[in-house]
């Protein structure tokens, strides 16, 4: 029975090379249900989501990893968030009708930022590099070399049904006795076609690629879609906007409506909601101190 929405970690035994395979089915289709992406936008966003799950699984942290590509091309923004529990959400903005082409043309000159946002008020880390490469995989490999000094290879694909990917990463503190293993493993990975990535399960891909290697295959991890938006977060945003601005929107439109770009959930506030929102802002003037 084929498993869906999973991440399959593995490692080359005693070699300092780790890897992962990810398959997003329902998770990816949930993203597509929220917005009708043109095919070039869809495929790039799917590849970035698969990559986020793969890179998140290599980190020892509690929180979320946020990957963001920005440029001045037909796709000016791509954002994907993956938590340490492997819950994902993502979105893309586009202009006109993007045509098929390399990432460098679709996004244009820009930057790639990866943010680690730990929980419990710990310090946030962000790495930023120039967007380089004609694919999502190439751009992220460039980032890992420049920002993290980790030799990393990625193979990614997406269509209307699923987003998938494979990662290989050489660990600098784990020397490999077989000096040719990294080259051999990446050469085998390079034989993967887009159709093969999309068609076969992670276990089948491991068998096809590395059946002659000494692999340690770990338990699979479940991946799912989850959006962190909430009415409370929207209320906090409206408070920051201010009472006067909210009242002006109400006077013009009769209600304040906010729609989450990630999950398309709608939050609506009428006049009564708005008054309750700012009711806690009553300023109390302390009386004179008595002795």
Residue frames relative to the residue before (quaternion, step in Angstrom):
aa qw qx qy qz dx dy dz
X 1.0000 0.0000 0.0000 0.0000 0.00 0.00 0.00
X 0.4129 -0.7239 0.5002 0.2350 3.57 -0.80 1.04
X 0.2957 -0.7426 0.5744 0.1766 3.56 -0.95 0.90
X 0.1995 -0.7866 0.5774 0.0891 3.54 -1.02 0.81
X 0.8370 0.1801 -0.1391 0.4977 3.54 -1.28 0.48
X 0.4733 0.6535 -0.4490 0.3838 3.53 0.69 1.14
X 0.2212 -0.7058 0.6472 0.1846 3.47 -1.39 0.31
X 0.1635 -0.7976 0.5785 0.0491 3.56 -0.81 1.08
X 0.1503 -0.7939 0.5829 0.0863 3.63 -0.32 1.20
X 0.0516 0.7786 -0.6251 0.0189 3.55 -1.20 0.55
X 0.1396 -0.7770 0.6085 0.0809 3.55 -1.31 0.26
X 0.4268 -0.6467 0.5623 0.2887 3.53 -1.15 0.66
X 0.4825 -0.7215 0.4213 0.2630 3.54 -0.53 1.23
X 0.8637 -0.0218 -0.0278 0.5027 3.57 -0.92 1.07
X 0.5806 0.6183 -0.3529 0.3951 3.57 1.09 0.65
X 0.4087 -0.7299 0.4709 0.2801 3.62 1.19 -0.21
X 0.5918 0.5097 -0.3887 0.4888 3.58 1.14 0.63
X 0.0723 -0.7974 0.5987 0.0210 3.56 -0.67 1.09
X 0.0728 -0.8098 0.5814 0.0286 3.53 -1.23 0.42
X 0.0976 -0.7801 0.6135 0.0747 3.50 -1.34 0.10
X 0.1377 -0.7424 0.6480 0.0998 3.52 -1.26 0.54
X 0.0678 -0.8053 0.5886 0.0189 3.58 -0.89 0.87
X 0.0720 -0.7652 0.6394 0.0229 3.52 -1.18 0.75
X 0.0598 -0.7928 0.6065 -0.0115 3.57 -0.67 1.15
X 0.0564 -0.8005 0.5967 -0.0060 3.55 -0.57 1.18
X 0.7857 0.2731 -0.1508 0.5341 3.62 0.16 -1.27
X 0.5927 0.5761 -0.3597 0.4330 3.59 1.06 -0.73
X 0.7064 0.4555 -0.2553 0.4778 3.56 0.87 -0.99
X 0.6660 0.5014 -0.3198 0.4503 3.60 0.92 -0.81
X 0.5843 0.5591 -0.3781 0.4506 3.60 1.13 -0.52
X 0.6271 0.5217 -0.3309 0.4745 3.58 1.02 -0.77
X 0.6940 0.4823 -0.2809 0.4548 3.58 0.92 -0.89
X 0.5956 0.5675 -0.3646 0.4363 3.59 1.14 -0.50
X 0.6779 0.5215 -0.2888 0.4303 3.57 1.12 -0.64
X 0.8060 0.0385 -0.0129 0.5905 3.59 1.19 -0.38
X 0.3834 -0.7249 0.5305 0.2145 3.56 -1.03 0.84
X 0.0889 -0.8372 0.5395 0.0138 3.56 0.05 1.31
X 0.4738 -0.6110 0.5369 0.3374 3.61 -1.06 0.64
X 0.6782 -0.5459 0.3020 0.3885 3.57 -1.07 0.71
X 0.6775 0.4780 -0.3416 0.4425 3.68 0.73 -0.82
X 0.6451 0.5032 -0.3167 0.4800 3.60 1.05 -0.75
X 0.6334 0.5519 -0.3171 0.4401 3.56 0.95 -0.92
X 0.7100 0.4765 -0.2795 0.4368 3.55 0.75 -1.03
X 0.6570 0.4998 -0.3144 0.4687 3.60 0.95 -0.82
X 0.6567 0.5007 -0.3164 0.4669 3.60 0.94 -0.84
X 0.6461 0.5228 -0.3229 0.4528 3.60 0.96 -0.81
X 0.6471 0.5109 -0.3149 0.4702 3.56 0.98 -0.82
X 0.6561 0.5029 -0.3168 0.4651 3.59 0.98 -0.80
X 0.6364 0.5205 -0.3337 0.4612 3.60 1.04 -0.70
X 0.6443 0.5050 -0.3249 0.4736 3.58 0.96 -0.82
X 0.6565 0.5125 -0.3075 0.4601 3.58 0.97 -0.84
X 0.6278 0.5409 -0.3427 0.4425 3.60 0.99 -0.76
X 0.6491 0.5044 -0.3188 0.4718 3.59 0.97 -0.80
X 0.6624 0.5153 -0.3051 0.4502 3.59 0.93 -0.88
X 0.7008 0.4519 -0.2759 0.4780 3.60 0.88 -0.92
X 0.6075 0.5578 -0.3584 0.4374 3.59 1.03 -0.71
X 0.6710 0.5194 -0.2997 0.4362 3.57 0.98 -0.84
X 0.6395 0.5223 -0.3373 0.4522 3.62 1.20 -0.30
X 0.6540 0.5395 -0.2966 0.4397 3.58 1.27 -0.29
X 0.2753 -0.7121 0.6176 0.1890 3.54 -1.18 0.64
X 0.4036 0.6943 -0.4824 0.3497 3.56 0.02 1.31
X 0.2451 -0.7175 0.6212 0.1982 3.52 -1.35 0.16
X 0.5489 0.5694 -0.4281 0.4373 3.56 -0.45 1.18
X 0.5330 -0.6143 0.4578 0.3593 3.56 -0.97 -0.81
X 0.2731 -0.7020 0.6307 0.1868 3.50 -1.31 0.50
X 0.1178 -0.7924 0.5981 0.0230 3.56 -0.82 1.05
X 0.0994 -0.7960 0.5968 0.0159 3.56 -0.68 1.14
X 0.0028 -0.8232 0.5630 -0.0732 3.55 -0.71 1.12
X 0.0882 -0.7611 0.6415 0.0362 3.54 -0.94 1.00
X 0.0037 -0.7958 0.6045 -0.0366 3.57 -0.87 1.00
X 0.1561 0.7826 -0.5926 0.1096 3.55 -1.01 0.80
X 0.5187 -0.6396 0.4624 0.3286 3.56 -1.27 -0.17
X 0.4575 0.6933 -0.4392 0.3423 3.57 1.19 0.51
X 0.7814 -0.3225 0.2458 0.4743 3.55 -1.28 -0.41
X 0.7251 0.2505 -0.1944 0.6113 3.60 1.25 -0.39
X 0.1201 -0.8565 0.4976 0.0653 3.61 0.13 1.22
X 0.8186 0.1269 -0.0501 0.5579 3.61 1.15 -0.39
X 0.0392 0.7340 -0.6773 0.0306 3.52 -1.12 0.92
X 0.0264 0.7935 -0.6062 0.0463 3.59 -0.86 0.97
X 0.0220 0.7730 -0.6330 0.0371 3.56 -0.95 0.97
X 0.0979 -0.7747 0.6227 0.0493 3.56 -1.04 0.85
X 0.0091 -0.7768 0.6296 -0.0144 3.55 -0.97 0.94
X 0.3004 -0.7624 0.5461 0.1740 3.57 -0.78 0.99
X 0.6492 -0.5087 0.3911 0.4083 3.55 -1.31 0.22
X 0.6315 0.4917 -0.3346 0.4975 3.62 1.27 -0.20
X 0.4510 -0.7145 0.4148 0.3377 3.57 1.37 0.14
X 0.3936 0.6201 -0.5643 0.3770 3.52 0.77 1.13
X 0.1903 -0.8268 0.5291 0.0146 3.53 -0.91 1.03
X 0.0920 0.7355 -0.6710 -0.0186 3.49 -1.35 0.39
X 0.0250 0.8179 -0.5733 0.0410 3.59 -1.12 0.51
X 0.0288 -0.7855 0.6178 0.0209 3.54 -1.28 0.42
X 0.1227 -0.7651 0.6262 0.0863 3.53 -1.34 0.35
X 0.2356 -0.7218 0.6295 0.1647 3.53 -1.25 0.59
X 0.0013 0.8025 -0.5967 -0.0029 3.58 -1.07 0.65
X 0.3111 -0.7298 0.5837 0.1729 3.53 -1.33 0.44
X 0.8388 0.1042 -0.1023 0.5245 3.54 -1.12 0.77
X 0.6150 -0.4998 0.4133 0.4484 3.60 -0.89 -0.93
X 0.2720 -0.8016 0.5049 0.1690 3.62 -0.01 1.24
X 0.3065 -0.7427 0.5695 0.1738 3.55 -1.04 0.83
X 0.6283 -0.5153 0.4175 0.4067 3.54 -1.25 0.45
X 0.3209 0.7391 -0.5465 0.2283 3.56 -0.98 0.81
X 0.6777 -0.4772 0.3499 0.4367 3.57 -1.26 0.08
X 0.6641 -0.5176 0.3658 0.3965 3.55 -1.22 0.53
X 0.6241 0.5686 -0.3409 0.4135 3.59 0.99 -0.82
X 0.6917 0.4291 -0.2761 0.5110 3.59 1.14 -0.58
X 0.6574 0.5313 -0.3207 0.4275 3.60 0.95 -0.82
X 0.7591 0.3204 -0.1819 0.5367 3.59 0.88 -0.93
X 0.3282 -0.7588 0.4961 0.2655 3.57 1.10 -0.68
X 0.7183 -0.3810 0.3071 0.4945 3.58 -1.25 -0.12
X 0.2714 0.7707 -0.5328 0.2202 3.56 -0.79 0.97
X 0.4976 -0.6448 0.4917 0.3080 3.53 -1.17 -0.58
X 0.2485 -0.7145 0.6330 0.1642 3.49 -1.37 0.42
X 0.0371 -0.7959 0.6040 -0.0188 3.56 -0.73 1.11
X 0.0763 -0.7627 0.6409 0.0414 3.54 -1.05 0.85
X 0.1029 -0.8115 0.5752 -0.0052 3.55 -0.67 1.19
X 0.1806 -0.7362 0.6424 0.1125 3.54 -1.03 0.89
X 0.0718 -0.8117 0.5794 -0.0160 3.55 -0.52 1.22
X 0.1517 -0.8159 0.5523 0.0794 3.61 -0.05 1.24
X 0.5055 -0.6514 0.4714 0.3128 3.54 -1.21 0.40
X 0.7788 0.3850 -0.2597 0.4216 3.52 -1.44 -0.05
X 0.6882 -0.5538 0.2794 0.3763 3.55 0.97 0.92
X 0.4069 0.7117 -0.4863 0.3023 3.59 1.16 0.33
X 0.6704 -0.5392 0.3454 0.3749 3.53 -1.27 0.46
X 0.3666 -0.7201 0.5533 0.2022 3.55 -1.01 0.92
X 0.1917 -0.7668 0.6042 0.1008 3.57 -1.06 0.84
X 0.0089 0.7978 -0.6028 0.0101 3.57 -0.99 0.84
X 0.1209 -0.7603 0.6349 0.0656 3.53 -1.04 0.89
X 0.0662 -0.8015 0.5943 -0.0049 3.58 -0.94 0.93
X 0.0415 0.7736 -0.6311 0.0387 3.57 -0.96 0.93
X 0.6030 -0.5142 0.4489 0.4128 3.55 -1.30 0.25
X 0.4895 -0.6487 0.4947 0.3078 3.55 -1.03 0.79
X 0.0696 0.8145 -0.5637 0.1182 3.56 -0.55 1.19
X 0.6961 0.4525 -0.3401 0.4415 3.57 -0.93 0.91
X 0.4674 -0.7073 0.4736 0.2387 3.53 -1.20 0.57
X 0.7499 0.2622 -0.1937 0.5757 3.58 1.27 0.18
X 0.6512 -0.4881 0.3927 0.4283 3.56 -1.29 0.27
X 0.6390 0.5353 -0.3262 0.4458 3.58 0.96 -0.87
X 0.6797 0.4894 -0.2966 0.4589 3.60 0.85 -0.94
X 0.6464 0.5229 -0.3245 0.4510 3.59 0.98 -0.81
X 0.6956 0.4624 -0.2797 0.4734 3.59 0.94 -0.84
X 0.6025 0.5370 -0.3580 0.4696 3.59 1.07 -0.61
X 0.6293 0.5228 -0.3171 0.4797 3.57 1.05 -0.80
X 0.6419 0.5194 -0.3214 0.4635 3.59 0.97 -0.85
X 0.6853 0.4953 -0.2993 0.4421 3.59 0.81 -0.95
X 0.6463 0.4965 -0.3286 0.4772 3.60 1.05 -0.64
X 0.7273 0.4557 -0.2486 0.4490 3.58 0.85 -0.99
X 0.7906 0.3564 -0.1685 0.4686 3.56 0.78 -1.03
X 0.8098 0.2798 -0.1173 0.5021 3.59 0.94 -0.87
X 0.3087 -0.7781 0.4876 0.2480 3.59 1.31 -0.23
X 0.4872 0.6225 -0.4505 0.4149 3.56 0.99 0.92
X 0.3535 -0.7207 0.5561 0.2154 3.54 -0.81 1.02
X 0.0624 0.8197 -0.5516 0.1413 3.55 -0.38 1.32
X 0.0852 -0.7694 0.6303 0.0592 3.55 -1.11 0.74
X 0.0831 -0.7967 0.5986 0.0064 3.55 -1.03 0.89
X 0.0744 -0.7410 0.6656 0.0490 3.52 -1.21 0.74
X 0.0062 0.8373 -0.5379 0.0976 3.57 -0.52 1.22
X 0.0743 0.7818 -0.6175 0.0447 3.56 -1.19 0.59
X 0.0127 0.7835 -0.6212 0.0108 3.56 -1.22 0.52
X 0.0061 0.7546 -0.6556 -0.0281 3.52 -1.27 0.55
X 0.7641 -0.3697 0.2434 0.4692 3.61 -1.18 -0.38
X 0.7035 0.4741 -0.2603 0.4611 3.61 1.22 -0.35
X 0.8255 -0.0433 0.0827 0.5567 3.60 0.91 -0.83
X 0.2290 -0.7061 0.6467 0.1755 3.50 -1.43 0.28
X 0.0267 -0.8239 0.5622 -0.0669 3.56 -0.77 1.06
X 0.0777 0.8115 -0.5781 0.0340 3.54 -1.25 0.29
X 0.1751 -0.7454 0.6300 0.1299 3.51 -1.37 0.32
X 0.1306 -0.7803 0.6099 0.0465 3.55 -1.10 0.82
X 0.0309 -0.7326 0.6782 0.0494 3.53 -1.22 0.70
X 0.0087 0.8116 -0.5817 0.0531 3.57 -0.89 0.92
X 0.2891 -0.7573 0.5671 0.1462 3.54 -0.88 1.04
X 0.2911 -0.7750 0.5411 0.1479 3.57 -0.71 1.11
X 0.4224 -0.7563 0.4357 0.2443 3.61 -0.56 1.12
X 0.7126 0.4478 -0.2621 0.4722 3.60 1.10 -0.58
X 0.6806 0.4240 -0.2846 0.5254 3.60 1.28 0.19
X 0.1692 -0.8201 0.5368 0.1036 3.63 0.18 1.20
X 0.3471 -0.7476 0.5375 0.1780 3.54 -1.04 0.86
X 0.4412 -0.7062 0.4849 0.2675 3.62 -0.72 1.03
X 0.6947 0.3977 -0.2449 0.5470 3.56 1.13 -0.71
X 0.2829 -0.8237 0.4670 0.1529 3.56 -0.06 1.27
X 0.6984 0.4673 -0.2729 0.4684 3.57 1.19 -0.41
X 0.4499 0.7357 -0.4355 0.2583 3.61 1.26 -0.21
X 0.6415 0.5271 -0.3387 0.4427 3.60 0.89 -0.84
X 0.6725 0.4814 -0.2999 0.4754 3.58 0.88 -0.91
X 0.6538 0.5144 -0.3135 0.4578 3.57 1.00 -0.80
X 0.6686 0.5074 -0.2997 0.4535 3.58 0.92 -0.92
X 0.6943 0.4614 -0.2857 0.4727 3.59 0.88 -0.89
X 0.6091 0.5382 -0.3539 0.4627 3.58 1.13 -0.61
X 0.6371 0.5059 -0.3215 0.4846 3.58 1.05 -0.75
X 0.6375 0.5274 -0.3223 0.4600 3.56 1.01 -0.81
X 0.6514 0.5384 -0.3119 0.4342 3.56 1.03 -0.78
X 0.5983 0.5598 -0.3727 0.4356 3.61 1.21 -0.26
X 0.5135 0.6541 -0.4157 0.3683 3.59 1.25 -0.28
X 0.2223 -0.7501 0.6051 0.1476 3.56 -0.95 0.86
X 0.6636 -0.4907 0.3802 0.4174 3.55 -1.27 0.33
X 0.6606 0.5146 -0.3114 0.4493 3.59 0.91 -0.89
X 0.6499 0.5102 -0.3241 0.4607 3.60 0.98 -0.78
X 0.6283 0.5361 -0.3358 0.4529 3.58 0.96 -0.83
X 0.7157 0.4600 -0.2532 0.4605 3.56 0.91 -0.94
X 0.7177 0.5014 -0.2560 0.4099 3.58 1.02 -0.76
X 0.7926 0.3618 -0.1608 0.4637 3.58 0.94 -0.85
X 0.5416 -0.6121 0.4752 0.3259 3.55 -1.20 0.61
X 0.6656 -0.4975 0.3639 0.4208 3.61 -1.20 0.37
X 0.6572 0.5097 -0.3229 0.4516 3.61 0.89 -0.84
X 0.6611 0.5021 -0.3082 0.4645 3.56 0.95 -0.83
X 0.6420 0.5173 -0.3242 0.4637 3.59 1.01 -0.76
X 0.6290 0.5196 -0.3375 0.4695 3.59 0.99 -0.76
X 0.6604 0.5092 -0.3114 0.4558 3.56 0.92 -0.87
X 0.6781 0.5030 -0.2940 0.4479 3.56 0.91 -0.92
X 0.7480 0.4355 -0.2239 0.4480 3.58 0.88 -0.97
X 0.8582 0.1824 -0.0101 0.4797 3.55 0.67 -1.16
X 0.2459 0.8103 -0.5071 0.1608 3.61 1.09 0.55
X 0.6899 0.4588 -0.2909 0.4784 3.61 1.17 -0.38
X 0.6273 0.5372 -0.3326 0.4552 3.60 1.29 -0.09
X 0.4877 -0.6401 0.5095 0.3046 3.55 -1.28 0.45
X 0.0198 0.8350 -0.5431 0.0864 3.56 -0.08 1.35
X 0.1931 -0.7039 0.6625 0.1683 3.51 -1.27 0.58
X 0.1323 -0.8057 0.5764 0.0321 3.56 -0.57 1.19
X 0.2677 -0.7932 0.5339 0.1186 3.57 -0.63 1.16
X 0.6794 -0.4582 0.3691 0.4384 3.56 -1.33 0.13
X 0.4921 -0.6474 0.4917 0.3112 3.56 -1.08 0.71
X 0.2480 -0.7391 0.6065 0.1562 3.54 -1.29 0.47
X 0.4430 -0.6970 0.4998 0.2611 3.56 -1.00 0.82
X 0.1639 -0.7551 0.6298 0.0787 3.53 -1.14 0.78
X 0.0389 0.8113 -0.5814 0.0478 3.60 -1.00 0.76
X 0.4993 -0.6092 0.5169 0.3353 3.53 -1.34 0.27
X 0.1769 0.7553 -0.6250 0.0868 3.55 -1.08 0.76
X 0.1899 -0.7657 0.6053 0.1062 3.55 -0.94 0.91
X 0.3608 -0.7640 0.5036 0.1805 3.56 -0.93 0.93
X 0.4073 0.7048 -0.4975 0.2996 3.60 1.18 0.21
X 0.0262 0.7835 -0.6203 0.0255 3.58 -1.22 0.48
X 0.6343 -0.5213 0.3993 0.4080 3.56 -1.24 0.36
X 0.6204 0.5546 -0.3420 0.4366 3.58 1.06 -0.75
X 0.6613 0.4991 -0.3119 0.4651 3.59 0.97 -0.80
X 0.6396 0.5064 -0.3235 0.4794 3.57 1.04 -0.75
X 0.6231 0.5328 -0.3395 0.4611 3.59 1.00 -0.75
X 0.6440 0.5132 -0.3241 0.4657 3.59 0.96 -0.82
X 0.6402 0.5219 -0.3202 0.4640 3.58 1.02 -0.77
X 0.6655 0.4945 -0.3066 0.4676 3.59 0.96 -0.82
X 0.6108 0.5332 -0.3551 0.4654 3.60 1.05 -0.65
X 0.6421 0.5052 -0.3219 0.4783 3.57 1.03 -0.75
X 0.6117 0.5556 -0.3435 0.4463 3.59 1.10 -0.68
X 0.4508 -0.7223 0.4158 0.3197 3.57 1.10 -0.68
X 0.6257 -0.5829 0.3828 0.3496 3.54 -1.17 0.75
X 0.6779 0.5094 -0.3105 0.4296 3.60 0.84 -0.95
X 0.6655 0.4963 -0.3083 0.4645 3.59 0.93 -0.87
X 0.6492 0.5046 -0.3203 0.4704 3.60 0.97 -0.82
X 0.6513 0.5054 -0.3225 0.4651 3.62 0.94 -0.80
X 0.6291 0.5341 -0.3353 0.4545 3.59 1.05 -0.73
X 0.6424 0.5052 -0.3179 0.4806 3.60 1.02 -0.78
X 0.6453 0.5217 -0.3169 0.4594 3.58 1.00 -0.84
X 0.6567 0.5138 -0.3098 0.4569 3.58 0.97 -0.86
X 0.7001 0.4720 -0.2624 0.4671 3.56 1.07 -0.78
X 0.8323 0.2368 -0.0758 0.4955 3.58 0.87 -0.96
X 0.4931 -0.6766 0.4249 0.3444 3.59 1.21 -0.31
X 0.7859 0.0190 -0.0077 0.6180 3.58 1.26 -0.33
X 0.3471 -0.6815 0.5950 0.2470 3.52 -1.30 0.39
X 0.0393 -0.8069 0.5891 -0.0157 3.57 -0.69 1.10
X 0.0337 -0.7737 0.6326 -0.0115 3.56 -0.90 1.01
X 0.1014 -0.7961 0.5958 0.0323 3.56 -0.86 0.99
X 0.4222 -0.7096 0.5076 0.2461 3.57 -0.78 1.03
X 0.4095 -0.7315 0.4910 0.2369 3.57 -0.77 1.03
X 0.6464 0.5415 -0.3245 0.4285 3.59 1.11 -0.55
X 0.8349 0.1696 -0.0543 0.5208 3.58 0.77 -1.01
X 0.4366 -0.7336 0.4220 0.3051 3.60 1.33 -0.02
X 0.3842 0.7160 -0.4985 0.3020 3.59 1.20 0.34
X 0.3083 -0.7688 0.5421 0.1418 3.56 -0.99 0.93
X 0.0881 -0.7621 0.6404 0.0363 3.55 -1.01 0.93
X 0.0537 -0.8154 0.5762 -0.0175 3.59 -0.69 1.14
X 0.0918 -0.7815 0.6170 0.0120 3.55 -1.09 0.86
X 0.1935 -0.7719 0.5945 0.1151 3.58 -0.77 1.05
X 0.7750 -0.3430 0.2379 0.4745 3.58 -1.31 -0.15
X 0.6615 0.5066 -0.3116 0.4568 3.59 0.91 -0.90
X 0.6300 0.5330 -0.3283 0.4596 3.59 0.98 -0.86
X 0.6758 0.5093 -0.2953 0.4436 3.56 0.93 -0.95
X 0.6540 0.5044 -0.3259 0.4599 3.58 0.95 -0.80
X 0.6431 0.5036 -0.3190 0.4806 3.57 1.03 -0.74
X 0.6000 0.5897 -0.3430 0.4180 3.55 1.11 -0.75
X 0.7860 0.3096 -0.1514 0.5133 3.56 0.95 -0.89
X 0.3989 0.7405 -0.4672 0.2726 3.61 1.25 0.05
X 0.6610 0.5254 -0.3090 0.4377 3.59 1.08 -0.69
X 0.6055 0.5920 -0.3507 0.3999 3.58 1.25 -0.16
X 0.3489 0.7375 -0.5090 0.2743 3.58 1.23 0.26
X 0.2982 -0.7695 0.5436 0.1534 3.56 -0.78 1.06
X 0.1780 -0.7848 0.5877 0.0839 3.55 -0.77 1.02
X 0.2509 -0.7719 0.5693 0.1304 3.58 -0.78 1.11
X 0.3943 -0.7378 0.4870 0.2509 3.59 -0.56 1.08
X 0.4550 -0.6804 0.5047 0.2744 3.57 -1.07 0.74
X 0.6932 -0.4620 0.3356 0.4398 3.58 -1.29 0.10
X 0.4894 -0.6618 0.4898 0.2875 3.52 -1.09 0.77
X 0.2274 -0.7818 0.5673 0.1237 3.54 -0.84 0.98
X 0.2052 -0.7754 0.5879 0.1046 3.57 -1.03 0.83
